[in-house]
Amino acid sequence: MIMADPQPTFRETCLHLRHKLMYVDVAHMTPGLVDDSSGTRLYWCQLTQDCRGPDGGAVTPSDCSAARPCHCGRTLRPAPPAGVDAPR
């Protein structure tokens, strides 16, 4: 019997966190959302291109949190007041 892969469960993390599945699987291509269910996946920081971030800390979904100074979260810009054009 062939077992299907379980559906990925995504968690929010730093926008700079990367892994190679993000470049080949459409389900994994959203920066800032990572399926961390794999025990063999390797991660790197987009800023340093290394397994350590700009602050020297490890780069993993659980380590790349808002507690770090280099963290870049998935935040939305507030809407401009009525009658004011949004910045480009």
C-alpha positions, -999 to +999 in steps of 0.1 A: +000+000+000+013+034-010+010+060+018+004+096+007+025+124+022+006+142+050-006+177+042+020+203+053+012+224+084+026+259+080+038+282+107+047+318+106+084+326+107+109+352+095+105+363+059+143+357+054+142+320+063+147+298+032+149+261+023+152+245-011+116+231-013+105+268-015+119+269-050+104+237-064+070+232-047+042+258-051+027+249-017+060+260+000+067+292-020+053+318+005+080+335+024+073+337+060+053+305+061+072+273+066+063+237+070+087+225+096+076+189+098+107+175+080+135+164+103+160+165+074+153+199+059+182+224+059+175+261+064+194+292+056+190+330+060+184+350+028+204+379+043+235+359+052+232+329+028+243+308+058+229+286+085+234+315+109+215+348+108+229+383+109+229+381+148+250+348+147+221+327+159+209+294+143+185+296+114+155+273+119+117+279+120+117+277+158+148+300+162+137+326+137+112+344+159+102+380+166+125+379+197+156+383+174+167+417+162+171+405+126+135+391+124+113+404+096+077+394+101+047+392+078+031+425+086+008+445+065+011+482+060-019+502+074-042+516+048-035+553+041-061+579+052-090+586+028-079+608+000-042+600+003-024+578-022-005+548-009+033+550-012+049+531-041 
